[in-house]
Amino acid sequence: LNPASDALAQHFIDASARLGLEVGAQPTGGGSDGNFTHQAGIPTIDALGPVGGNPHTTDEYIVASTLVDRVALTSYGIASWVEAWETGQKGE
């Protein structure tokens, strides 16, 4: 477990609620550069892209109607995390 990543995930869950969206966090398998940053103790989350399914297959798809919401969440989540860090509201 990585407390810094847990805090970042919770921040994005809270940010999604402020935007009227609902997201969750769960550990997943697979390869990602995020595995290296997570192990180094750097706050790391992955999979903020659009909703979809069947990843890495010929049947992979995205739900186009989720694109705008996910861009809004990613933008707002990053901006509010940086603002909280700059104002000393986060200890990570």
Buried (B, 14 or more C-beta within 10 A) or exposed (E): EBEBBBBBBEBBBEBBEEBEBEBEBEEEEEEEEBEEBBEEEBBBBBBBEBBEEEEEEEEEEEEEEBEEBBEBBBEBBBEBBEEEEEEEEBEB
